[in-house]
Amino acid sequence: MRLSRYLAHSGVSSRRRAEALIRAGRVTVGGEVVTDPARDVDENSGVAFDGTPVAPVAETVVIAVNKPKGVVSTARDTHGRPTVVDLVGARRRLYPVGRLDADTTGLILLTDDGELANRLTHPRYGVPKTYRAVVAHPPVRDEALERLRAGIELDDGPTQPAEVRRLGPDTVELTIREGRKRQVRRMLEAVGHPVRRLERVRFGPLRLDLAEGEHRQLTKREVELLRARPRRRPSSPRRRRSSGS
């Protein structure tokens, strides 16, 4: 197994992040620093990260969380704010799959499988994420919906077309397959409707089914659906991974 993949399966980080950690000299194999992410290793190779031995976990853990407002989507926060990992209190090392900004609520996943996290967040796979937004300056008219469906020109380039429907005069449901920083908020503001409240209600095949602040471990069947769903899409150098919220 490639060293970068080995670290991802060990819950150290995503595979892409693992490559950077390896090149930075933070990984040893058999006591020697290795900077080649393609180095072949196995459980008998003596792989360590920052001096701590690591090994692939026996079974992937994926936890769904309904993130409350004010909770940050990181494993640790230097400012002492509560994190989504704090809500779960797991003994295993977990990290968020993508991000929701602090003011956005709703469905976020935690896992110890870096490979799965990469497949769910990398733009090339286009995993759909659905948000419900309450916006300012109602009503939301058809013209605004059509602009969102056609794609919006943002300061970092045009967005892909969004799926959008109006749920009420000031409420829309919007599905995107990208994940740029605060993308949904920026798209809605661009059509004249700044977001007042934003909640993610769906991630890929999963729908939000938890009360705010609650969490649950996904079933094996649900994890299988997550693994099966992403399909590689044409790459675009313009796309960035972030919260999308």
C-alpha positions as CSV (number, residue, x, y, z in Angstrom):
1,M,0.0,0.0,0.0
2,R,1.3,3.5,-0.8
3,L,2.4,5.4,2.3
4,S,0.0,8.2,1.8
5,R,-2.9,5.8,1.5
6,Y,-1.7,3.9,4.6
7,L,-1.8,7.2,6.6
8,A,-5.3,8.0,5.3
9,H,-6.5,4.5,6.4
10,S,-4.9,5.0,9.7
11,G,-7.0,8.1,10.4
12,V,-4.1,10.5,10.3
13,S,-5.5,12.8,7.6
14,S,-6.9,12.7,4.1
15,R,-4.7,11.2,1.5
16,R,-3.9,14.6,-0.1
17,R,-3.0,16.0,3.3
18,A,-0.9,12.9,4.1
19,E,1.2,13.6,1.0
20,A,2.1,17.0,2.4
21,L,2.9,15.6,5.8
22,I,5.2,13.0,4.3
23,R,7.1,15.5,2.2
24,A,7.4,17.7,5.3
25,G,9.5,14.9,7.0
26,R,6.9,14.1,9.7
27,V,6.6,10.4,8.8
28,T,9.1,7.6,9.5
29,V,9.2,4.0,8.2
30,G,11.3,1.7,10.3
31,G,12.8,4.6,12.2
32,E,13.9,6.5,9.1
33,V,12.3,9.6,7.7
34,V,10.6,8.9,4.3
35,T,9.5,11.8,2.0
36,D,8.1,9.7,-0.8
37,P,4.3,9.3,-0.6
38,A,4.4,6.4,-3.0
39,R,6.7,4.3,-0.8
40,D,5.1,0.8,-0.4
41,V,4.4,-0.1,3.2
42,D,2.3,-2.6,5.3
43,E,1.5,-3.1,8.9
44,N,5.0,-4.6,9.5
45,S,6.9,-1.6,8.1
46,G,6.9,0.4,11.4
47,V,5.2,3.5,10.2
48,A,5.1,6.4,12.6
49,F,3.7,9.9,12.4
50,D,5.4,12.6,14.6
51,G,7.0,9.7,16.4
52,T,3.7,7.9,17.2
53,P,3.2,4.4,15.5
54,V,0.1,4.3,13.3
55,A,-1.8,1.5,11.7
56,P,-5.0,1.2,9.6
57,V,-8.1,0.9,11.7
58,A,-10.0,-2.4,11.5
59,E,-13.3,-0.9,10.7
60,T,-14.3,2.5,9.3
61,V,-16.3,4.7,11.6
62,V,-18.6,7.4,10.1
63,I,-20.7,9.5,12.4
64,A,-23.4,12.0,11.4
65,V,-23.8,15.1,13.5
66,N,-26.4,17.9,13.4
67,K,-24.1,20.8,14.1
68,P,-25.5,23.7,16.1
69,K,-24.7,27.3,15.4
70,G,-21.5,28.5,17.0
71,V,-19.8,25.1,16.8
72,V,-16.8,24.9,14.5
73,S,-16.1,22.2,12.0
74,T,-12.6,21.2,13.1
75,A,-11.1,18.6,15.4
76,R,-9.5,21.3,17.6
77,D,-9.9,25.0,17.9
78,T,-7.1,27.4,19.0
79,H,-9.6,29.9,20.2
80,G,-11.3,27.4,22.6
81,R,-14.6,27.3,20.7
82,P,-16.6,24.0,20.8
83,T,-16.0,21.7,17.9
84,V,-18.0,19.0,16.2
85,V,-15.6,16.4,17.5
86,D,-16.4,17.6,21.1
87,L,-20.0,16.9,20.5
88,V,-19.3,13.2,19.8
89,G,-16.7,12.5,22.4
90,A,-15.3,9.5,20.5
91,R,-12.2,7.7,21.8
92,R,-11.0,7.2,18.2
93,R,-9.4,10.0,16.3
94,L,-12.1,11.5,14.0
95,Y,-12.0,14.5,11.8
96,P,-14.7,16.3,9.9
97,V,-15.6,15.5,6.3
98,G,-15.5,19.0,4.8
99,R,-16.7,22.0,6.8
100,L,-19.7,24.1,7.7
101,D,-18.9,27.6,8.9
102,A,-19.7,28.5,12.5
103,D,-23.0,30.2,11.7
104,T,-24.3,27.3,9.5
105,T,-26.2,24.4,11.1
106,G,-27.0,20.9,9.9
107,L,-25.5,17.7,8.7
108,I,-21.8,17.1,8.9
109,L,-19.9,13.8,8.9
110,L,-17.0,12.7,11.0
111,T,-14.7,9.8,10.1
112,D,-11.4,8.1,10.7
113,D,-11.1,7.1,7.0
114,G,-9.1,9.7,5.1
115,E,-9.7,8.0,1.8
116,L,-13.4,8.1,2.2
117,A,-13.3,11.7,3.3
118,N,-11.3,12.6,0.2
119,R,-13.8,10.9,-2.1
120,L,-16.7,12.8,-0.5
121,T,-15.1,16.2,-0.6
122,H,-12.9,16.3,-3.7
123,P,-14.6,18.5,-6.4
124,R,-13.9,15.9,-9.1
125,Y,-16.6,13.6,-7.6
126,G,-19.3,16.2,-7.4
127,V,-21.1,14.8,-4.3
128,P,-24.3,16.8,-3.9
129,K,-25.0,18.8,-0.7
130,T,-28.4,20.3,-0.1
131,Y,-29.0,23.5,2.0
132,R,-32.1,25.1,3.3
133,A,-31.8,28.9,3.5
134,V,-33.9,31.6,5.0
135,V,-33.0,34.8,3.2
136,A,-33.6,38.6,3.4
137,H,-35.6,40.7,1.1
138,P,-38.4,38.3,0.3
139,P,-40.1,37.2,-1.8
140,V,-37.6,35.2,-3.8
141,R,-38.7,35.6,-7.4
142,D,-38.4,33.3,-10.4
143,E,-35.6,35.5,-11.9
144,A,-33.4,34.9,-8.9
145,L,-34.0,31.1,-9.1
146,E,-33.2,31.0,-12.8
147,R,-29.9,32.8,-12.2
148,L,-28.9,30.3,-9.5
149,R,-29.9,27.4,-11.9
150,A,-27.7,28.9,-14.6
151,G,-24.7,29.5,-12.4
152,I,-23.5,32.7,-10.6
153,E,-20.3,34.7,-11.4
154,L,-18.4,35.0,-8.1
155,D,-15.1,36.7,-7.4
156,D,-13.3,33.3,-7.7
157,G,-15.1,32.3,-11.0
158,P,-18.5,31.1,-12.1
159,T,-20.3,28.4,-10.1
160,Q,-21.8,25.3,-11.6
161,P,-25.6,25.3,-12.1
162,A,-27.4,24.7,-8.8
163,E,-30.6,22.8,-8.3
164,V,-32.9,25.1,-6.4
165,R,-36.6,25.3,-5.4
166,R,-38.6,27.9,-3.5
167,L,-40.2,26.6,-0.2
168,G,-41.7,29.9,0.8
169,P,-41.5,33.6,0.2
170,D,-38.2,33.8,2.1
171,T,-37.0,30.1,2.0
172,V,-35.2,28.2,-0.7
173,E,-33.6,24.8,-0.9
174,L,-30.4,24.7,-2.9
175,T,-28.2,21.8,-4.0
176,I,-24.6,22.3,-5.1
177,R,-21.8,19.9,-6.2
178,E,-18.9,22.1,-5.4
179,G,-17.5,23.2,-2.0
180,R,-16.1,26.7,-2.2
181,K,-15.7,28.8,0.9
182,R,-19.2,30.2,1.9
183,Q,-20.4,29.4,-1.6
184,V,-24.1,29.1,-0.8
185,R,-24.1,32.4,1.1
186,R,-22.2,34.2,-1.7
187,M,-24.5,32.8,-4.4
188,L,-27.7,34.0,-2.6
189,E,-26.2,37.4,-1.8
190,A,-25.3,37.7,-5.5
191,V,-29.0,37.4,-6.5
192,G,-30.1,40.0,-3.8
193,H,-31.0,37.7,-1.0
194,P,-28.4,37.6,1.8
195,V,-28.7,34.6,4.1
196,R,-30.3,35.0,7.5
197,R,-30.3,31.3,8.4
198,L,-28.6,28.3,6.7
199,E,-28.9,24.6,7.4
200,R,-27.4,21.7,5.5
201,V,-30.2,19.1,5.2
202,R,-28.5,16.5,2.9
203,F,-25.0,15.1,2.2
204,G,-24.9,12.7,-0.8
205,P,-27.5,10.0,-0.1
206,L,-27.9,11.0,3.6
207,R,-30.7,13.2,4.9
208,L,-30.6,15.0,8.2
209,D,-32.5,13.0,10.7
210,L,-31.1,14.2,14.0
211,A,-32.1,16.9,16.5
212,E,-29.7,19.8,16.8
213,G,-26.6,18.7,18.7
214,E,-27.3,15.0,18.3
215,H,-25.1,12.4,16.5
216,R,-25.3,8.8,15.5
217,Q,-22.9,6.3,13.9
218,L,-23.8,5.3,10.3
219,T,-24.8,1.8,9.5
220,K,-22.6,-0.4,7.4
221,R,-25.2,0.0,4.6
222,E,-25.0,3.7,4.8
223,V,-21.2,3.7,4.6
224,E,-21.4,1.4,1.6
225,L,-23.7,4.0,-0.1
226,L,-21.3,6.8,0.6
227,R,-18.4,4.7,-0.9
228,A,-20.5,3.8,-4.0
229,R,-22.0,7.2,-4.8
230,P,-19.1,9.4,-5.8
231,R,-18.2,9.2,-9.4
232,R,-15.3,11.0,-11.0
233,R,-16.3,14.2,-12.8
234,P,-14.1,16.1,-15.3
235,S,-11.5,18.1,-13.3
236,S,-11.4,21.9,-13.2
237,P,-8.5,23.8,-11.7
238,R,-10.9,26.5,-10.6
239,R,-12.8,24.5,-8.0
240,R,-11.8,24.6,-4.4
241,R,-12.8,22.4,-1.4
242,S,-14.2,24.2,1.6
243,S,-17.5,24.4,3.5
244,G,-19.8,25.5,0.6
245,S,-21.8,27.3,3.3
